[in-house]
């Protein structure tokens, strides 16, 4: 069963509902945290967490990005994003992302890159459909205890950080699974599984040009230049 909706990402209604419900869960927790403590409110404008952008997202996340950009961005804007992504991949491909991922959060990027989805005003062109790691960054903690925060928010909290209650990153996987189970048929659930494979956002954009039918050809590959 094809969940991609073809080149224009006409996703099944059930999958759109599931992604919307999952994003609502993450965003509601973020909003509640900001409402309870102003130190979690991001400065505006700020794109600090969008540079560097060398982290992994799932093919499912990217399906959501494709669905959004085909409905909200012109062909010209999409083409510009693809060109930016290809330049980033040429400068720094998968090897650096794998190195940083293997460092368990302790690695420093050799190259700092702006996310290709940022416009000239440092605004995300796919903000409402931004990938899951972008949503919970700055508002969460890993199960092992490490805070998933930017330097600005961590600095505001100071010594209180160790005692601050934060949503746990790994719990979001359960929230996503629940949303999918509520909205998809058994056949659709089976079709979703391959999209849990990952790649980096610049590589996915560069290799697919937002054509979701190519996502599974990209995720999991290790032979990029």
ChimeraX attribute file (.defattr): number of C-alpha atoms within 10 A of each C-alpha:
attribute: neighborCount
match mode: 1-to-1
recipient: residues
	/A:1	9
	/A:2	11
	/A:3	19
	/A:4	25
	/A:5	15
	/A:6	13
	/A:7	16
	/A:8	17
	/A:9	22
	/A:10	18
	/A:11	19
	/A:12	15
	/A:13	10
	/A:14	17
	/A:15	24
	/A:16	18
	/A:17	17
	/A:18	22
	/A:19	19
	/A:20	15
	/A:21	19
	/A:22	22
	/A:23	22
	/A:24	12
	/A:25	15
	/A:26	20
	/A:27	15
	/A:28	12
	/A:29	16
	/A:30	21
	/A:31	15
	/A:32	11
	/A:33	19
	/A:34	15
	/A:35	12
	/A:36	9
	/A:37	11
	/A:38	11
	/A:39	16
	/A:40	21
	/A:41	15
	/A:42	15
	/A:43	11
	/A:44	7
	/A:45	9
	/A:46	11
	/A:47	17
	/A:48	15
	/A:49	15
	/A:50	19
	/A:51	15
	/A:52	16
	/A:53	20
	/A:54	27
	/A:55	18
	/A:56	21
	/A:57	20
	/A:58	22
	/A:59	28
	/A:60	25
	/A:61	19
	/A:62	25
	/A:63	27
	/A:64	23
	/A:65	23
	/A:66	27
	/A:67	23
	/A:68	20
	/A:69	19
	/A:70	17
	/A:71	11
	/A:72	13
	/A:73	13
	/A:74	10
	/A:75	11
	/A:76	9
	/A:77	15
	/A:78	19
	/A:79	14
	/A:80	14
	/A:81	23
	/A:82	23
	/A:83	15
	/A:84	19
	/A:85	24
	/A:86	21
	/A:87	15
	/A:88	21
	/A:89	20
	/A:90	14
	/A:91	11
	/A:92	20
	/A:93	20
	/A:94	21
	/A:95	13
	/A:96	15
	/A:97	18
	/A:98	16
	/A:99	14
	/A:100	17
	/A:101	15
	/A:102	11
	/A:103	11
	/A:104	8
	/A:105	10
	/A:106	9
	/A:107	11
	/A:108	11
	/A:109	15
	/A:110	10
	/A:111	12
	/A:112	14
	/A:113	15
	/A:114	20
	/A:115	22
	/A:116	24
	/A:117	24
	/A:118	18
	/A:119	14
	/A:120	7
	/A:121	9
	/A:122	15
	/A:123	15
	/A:124	17
	/A:125	20
	/A:126	18
	/A:127	14
	/A:128	13
	/A:129	22
	/A:130	18
	/A:131	22
	/A:132	21
	/A:133	15
	/A:134	16
	/A:135	17
	/A:136	21
	/A:137	16
	/A:138	22
	/A:139	26
	/A:140	23
	/A:141	20
	/A:142	14
	/A:143	12
	/A:144	9
	/A:145	11
	/A:146	12
	/A:147	21
	/A:148	20
	/A:149	18
	/A:150	14
	/A:151	12
	/A:152	14
	/A:153	18
	/A:154	17
	/A:155	13
	/A:156	13
	/A:157	16
	/A:158	9
	/A:159	10
	/A:160	10
	/A:161	15
	/A:162	11
	/A:163	8
	/A:164	10
	/A:165	11
	/A:166	18
	/A:167	19
	/A:168	19
	/A:169	21
	/A:170	13
	/A:171	11
	/A:172	17
	/A:173	13
	/A:174	12
	/A:175	17
	/A:176	18
	/A:177	13
	/A:178	14
	/A:179	21
	/A:180	22
	/A:181	15
	/A:182	13
	/A:183	18
	/A:184	20
	/A:185	13
	/A:186	10
	/A:187	9
	/A:188	18
	/A:189	17
	/A:190	11
	/A:191	15
	/A:192	19
	/A:193	11
	/A:194	15
	/A:195	18
	/A:196	15
	/A:197	17
	/A:198	22
	/A:199	24
	/A:200	24
	/A:201	25
	/A:202	27
	/A:203	24
	/A:204	28
	/A:205	27
	/A:206	22
	/A:207	19
	/A:208	18
	/A:209	20
	/A:210	25
	/A:211	20
	/A:212	28
	/A:213	17
	/A:214	17
	/A:215	26
	/A:216	18
	/A:217	12
	/A:218	21
	/A:219	21
	/A:220	15
	/A:221	12
	/A:222	12
	/A:223	9
	/A:224	13
	/A:225	10
